[in-house]
Amino acid sequence: MKRCPECRRDYYDDSLLYCLDDGAALLEGPSTADHEAITVPNRPPGTAGLRPVNGLRTDHPTEVLQASLPGSFGFINSIAVLPFANLSKNSDMEYFSDGLAEELSNVLSKIRGFRVAARTSAFSFKNNPTTIPEIGSKLNVASVVEGSVRMVGERMRIAVQLVNVTDGFQVWSDTYDRELDDIFAVQDDIAESVVEELRIRLLGEEKRDEISERVTAEVADANRGRADDPEAQLLLMQGRYFLDRTTRDDTIKAIEYFRQALATDPEFALCWAELARAYTIEAGRAWVAVEEGYEKARIAVHKALEFEPDLAEGHAMRERIQETYDWDFDGADESMRRALRLAPGNSSVLDRAAILAYKLERFEEALALSRRAVAQDPLSAAIWHNVGLIAHAAGRLEESENAFRKALELIPQRFLSGAFLGLVLVDQGRPEEARRQAEQEPEEFWRLWALSIIEHSVGRTEEADKWLSVLLTDYVVGSAFQIAEIYSMRGNADAGFEWLERALAERDSGITHVKADPQLRPLHDDPRWKVLLRKIGFD
């Protein structure tokens, strides 16, 4: 048994490393009496309850149950930071209003005791008229921060308010009239005020002076790696704004902004980590030579951690390089554990930790981490897709089906999820549904890949051969791993290993899924299997 030192919740699953409620590292064995009560300040007796995330039905295998007050929308310490409205006449200042909200969300997510909705989910309401109670329900949070920014020359007016989603009560609000050079002071003031008000008014903590002093220290700690120069901070905001658009041209723009920020402040650790992220995106999408992109990313991560050894974003990026390109899974595991300790409430870190655990066949740990990621980022189709991927590998087909369906509900034309759902359905013995689902996959490559597996599994070999022939003619470059999967599912071990060796030689990133991939299980008893795993870096 393990126990969380923060909330004292007991866990009987020894594979778990971190508390599912507050992210604290679990201790071996109970630290207090087994049945010690857990109290929440100001909670009326007998009001503890359970409610599902996102309104999912109670028998849904992927639901995340959370304790809440009656009529509330989630944990009393749960919060979402909505995108700030840009009231400036210059629409180009949107990067600044978005950046302020994102920075506040990042800081709050690093403070223990708070559950912060991830940016992906919170920003999904941008330019989408929605009431505060609706937002609270969809994000499963008890309060939200919203605000606006108006820029006039070098002066800014920032209005911010903290709102209780249950009754619309304004817990706190303030307006800041400052110069752009005061950006750090404004960010810190807002973060400290939000944390202080939540702890005093919502969580029932007392002695404001003592809390204020503690909160100031916590916010300062959460700002590790921040710039010393306000201009560098503004350039970082602009870079992030373009990087989030995920196009090739916008990624190039983002890299240029990050470089300008670093020219202004060479020891800006967080910017080095963001630059590394941009380089891995370029390499992962083959916009630059893969080796070149990852080498640049490696240098940038080294700089980030040189200037700030405890930067969670730096360790998370180092894990990404070690896992995806170096195939150093032990090193990746160590880097990810450190990132999780530093930022247990960051949905991106949780999601990547879940995928790493899945690749290492630690399925229960992977599912626990992915459920925490969903709780932080319930409107992220990518995270729901990863839940489906992990659950399929773990043999939890109903949970996998529901997760893939959730991803498609959020983004109906999303690539991959429909094709993977088709394979789950055929594994459940529902081939006609599987075929119909695979036929709806918008990306031709993944549609043909799924159909070639599904049709062969039900004996329609002529159809399966037709789809495989198209793949071998039109999509062979960069698809060695997926072609190996098809041959594996056909029981053709020789062809399966031939294509896996090709994927290995090409450093196909899909090869890192080899150990956990359910499509490759027909190859596991072959003597060549263990040899292949050693070549990749698995023990």
Secondary structure as the mmCIF struct_conf table of DSSP 4:
data_model
#
loop_
_struct_conf.conf_type_id
_struct_conf.id
_struct_conf.beg_label_comp_id
_struct_conf.beg_label_asym_id
_struct_conf.beg_label_seq_id
_struct_conf.end_label_comp_id
_struct_conf.end_label_asym_id
_struct_conf.end_label_seq_id
STRN STRN1 LYS A 2 ARG A 3
TURN_TY1_P TURN_TY1_P1 PRO A 5 CYS A 7
STRN STRN2 ASP A 10 TYR A 11
TURN_TY1_P TURN_TY1_P2 ASP A 14 SER A 15
STRN STRN3 TYR A 18 TYR A 18
TURN_TY1_P TURN_TY1_P3 LEU A 20 ASP A 22
HELX_LH_PP_P HELX_LH_PP_P1 ALA A 24 ALA A 24
STRN STRN4 ALA A 25 ALA A 25
HELX_LH_PP_P HELX_LH_PP_P2 LEU A 26 LEU A 26
STRN STRN5 LEU A 27 GLU A 28
BEND BEND1 GLY A 29 GLY A 29
BEND BEND2 SER A 31 THR A 32
TURN_TY1_P TURN_TY1_P4 ASP A 34 HIS A 35
TURN_TY1_P TURN_TY1_P5 PRO A 41 ASN A 42
HELX_LH_PP_P HELX_LH_PP_P3 ARG A 43 PRO A 44
TURN_TY1_P TURN_TY1_P6 PRO A 45 GLY A 46
STRN STRN6 GLY A 49 PRO A 52
HELX_RH_3T_P HELX_RH_3T_P1 VAL A 53 GLY A 55
TURN_TY1_P TURN_TY1_P7 THR A 58 ASP A 59
TURN_TY1_P TURN_TY1_P8 PRO A 61 THR A 62
STRN STRN7 LEU A 65 SER A 68
TURN_TY1_P TURN_TY1_P9 PRO A 70 GLY A 71
BEND BEND3 PHE A 73 GLY A 74
TURN_TY1_P TURN_TY1_P10 ILE A 76 ASN A 77
STRN STRN8 SER A 78 VAL A 81
HELX_LH_PP_P HELX_LH_PP_P4 LEU A 82 PHE A 84
STRN STRN9 ALA A 85 ASN A 86
BEND BEND4 SER A 88 LYS A 89
HELX_RH_3T_P HELX_RH_3T_P2 SER A 91 MET A 93
HELX_RH_AL_P HELX_RH_AL_P1 GLU A 94 SER A 109
TURN_TY1_P TURN_TY1_P11 LYS A 110 LYS A 110
BEND BEND5 ILE A 111 ILE A 111
TURN_TY1_P TURN_TY1_P12 ARG A 112 GLY A 113
STRN STRN10 ARG A 115 VAL A 116
HELX_RH_AL_P HELX_RH_AL_P2 ARG A 119 ALA A 122
HELX_RH_3T_P HELX_RH_3T_P3 PHE A 123 PHE A 125
TURN_TY1_P TURN_TY1_P13 LYS A 126 ASN A 127
BEND BEND6 ASN A 128 ASN A 128
HELX_RH_AL_P HELX_RH_AL_P3 ILE A 132 LEU A 139
TURN_TY1_P TURN_TY1_P14 ASN A 140 ASN A 140
BEND BEND7 ALA A 142 ALA A 142
STRN STRN11 SER A 143 VAL A 152
TURN_TY1_P TURN_TY1_P15 GLY A 153 GLU A 154
STRN STRN12 ARG A 155 ASN A 164
TURN_TY1_P TURN_TY1_P16 VAL A 165 ASP A 167
STRN STRN13 GLN A 170 GLU A 179
HELX_RH_3T_P HELX_RH_3T_P4 LEU A 180 ASP A 182
HELX_RH_AL_P HELX_RH_AL_P4 ILE A 183 GLU A 197
HELX_RH_PI_P HELX_RH_PI_P1 LEU A 198 LEU A 202
BEND BEND8 LEU A 203 LEU A 203
HELX_RH_AL_P HELX_RH_AL_P5 ARG A 208 ALA A 222
TURN_TY1_P TURN_TY1_P17 ASN A 223 GLY A 225
BEND BEND9 ASP A 228 ASP A 229
HELX_RH_AL_P HELX_RH_AL_P6 PRO A 230 LEU A 243
TURN_TY1_P TURN_TY1_P18 ASP A 244 ARG A 245
HELX_RH_AL_P HELX_RH_AL_P7 ARG A 248 THR A 264
TURN_TY1_P TURN_TY1_P19 PRO A 266 GLU A 267
HELX_RH_AL_P HELX_RH_AL_P8 ALA A 269 GLY A 284
TURN_TY1_P TURN_TY1_P20 ARG A 285 ALA A 286
BEND BEND10 TRP A 287 VAL A 288
HELX_RH_AL_P HELX_RH_AL_P9 VAL A 290 PHE A 307
TURN_TY1_P TURN_TY1_P21 PRO A 309 ASP A 310
HELX_RH_AL_P HELX_RH_AL_P10 ALA A 312 ILE A 321
HELX_RH_PI_P HELX_RH_PI_P2 GLN A 322 ASP A 326
HELX_RH_AL_P HELX_RH_AL_P11 PHE A 329 LEU A 342
TURN_TY1_P TURN_TY1_P22 PRO A 344 GLY A 345
HELX_RH_AL_P HELX_RH_AL_P12 SER A 347 LYS A 359
TURN_TY1_P TURN_TY1_P23 LEU A 360 GLU A 361
HELX_RH_AL_P HELX_RH_AL_P13 PHE A 363 GLN A 376
TURN_TY1_P TURN_TY1_P24 PRO A 378 LEU A 379
HELX_RH_AL_P HELX_RH_AL_P14 ALA A 381 ALA A 393
TURN_TY1_P TURN_TY1_P25 ALA A 394 GLY A 395
HELX_RH_AL_P HELX_RH_AL_P15 LEU A 397 LEU A 410
TURN_TY1_P TURN_TY1_P26 PRO A 412 GLN A 413
TURN_TY1_P TURN_TY1_P27 PHE A 415 LEU A 416
HELX_RH_AL_P HELX_RH_AL_P16 SER A 417 ASP A 427
TURN_TY1_P TURN_TY1_P28 GLN A 428 GLY A 429
HELX_RH_AL_P HELX_RH_AL_P17 PRO A 431 GLU A 439
TURN_TY1_P TURN_TY1_P29 GLN A 440 GLN A 440
BEND BEND11 PRO A 442 GLU A 443
HELX_RH_AL_P HELX_RH_AL_P18 GLU A 444 SER A 457
TURN_TY1_P TURN_TY1_P30 VAL A 458 GLY A 459
HELX_RH_AL_P HELX_RH_AL_P19 THR A 461 ASP A 474
BEND BEND12 TYR A 475 TYR A 475
TURN_TY1_P TURN_TY1_P31 VAL A 477 GLY A 478
HELX_RH_AL_P HELX_RH_AL_P20 ALA A 480 MET A 489
TURN_TY1_P TURN_TY1_P32 ARG A 490 GLY A 491
HELX_RH_AL_P HELX_RH_AL_P21 ALA A 493 ALA A 505
TURN_TY1_P TURN_TY1_P33 GLU A 506 ARG A 507
HELX_RH_3T_P HELX_RH_3T_P5 SER A 509 HIS A 513
TURN_TY1_P TURN_TY1_P34 VAL A 514 ALA A 516
HELX_RH_3T_P HELX_RH_3T_P6 PRO A 518 LEU A 523
TURN_TY1_P TURN_TY1_P35 HIS A 524 ASP A 525
BEND BEND13 ASP A 526 ASP A 526
TURN_TY1_P TURN_TY1_P36 PRO A 527 PRO A 527
HELX_RH_AL_P HELX_RH_AL_P22 ARG A 528 ILE A 536
TURN_TY1_P TURN_TY1_P37 GLY A 537 GLY A 537
#
